[in-house]
Amino acid sequence: MIVFNHALPMCRAGFPGHLGEPWSGFDAVEIDFVIQYKHLTDAGYNVLTYDIRNHGNSGAANGGLSGIGCWEWRDCVGVKKYVDSHPQLSKMRVGLYSQCMGGNSQYHAIHRYPELFENVACMCSPMVVSMSAIYDAFSELQGIR
């Protein structure tokens, strides 16, 4: 099973920049994670994905602000505890796909609760960002240089 989390400012489905404001204020492109999920399920994997706090259909937390992983690690811990306590999921080998802010969140979670992640078989973590790089990119999108 692959636990798949997402980048900022996306959600578990991807990014709907092609639908206009407010998303196109970041970028006017569509990113469809469902295509990636299909590749994984076609290869025989089960996929569990979720919206990190303040994204998609998740609840609001921290005043609606993103910590770019500094608070969102709690979601990674919660999902892993859910998997470990589930009667079927707990019997599966677990891999993590954690990108961008999701990667930052996952690394924070692993650092704080290493014992919780001891049974993880692998982790793929593309595009993990530094705080200064993400602030520079978002500032540029808003016309601030």
Secondary structure, 3 states (H helix, E strand, C coil): CEEEECCCCCECCEEEHHHCCCHHHCCCCEEEHHHHHHHHHHCCCCEEECCCCCCCCCCCCHHHCCCCCCCCHHHHHHHHHHHHHCCCHHHCCEEEEECCHHHHHHHHHHHHCHHHHCCEEEEECCCCCCHHHHHHHHHHHCCCC
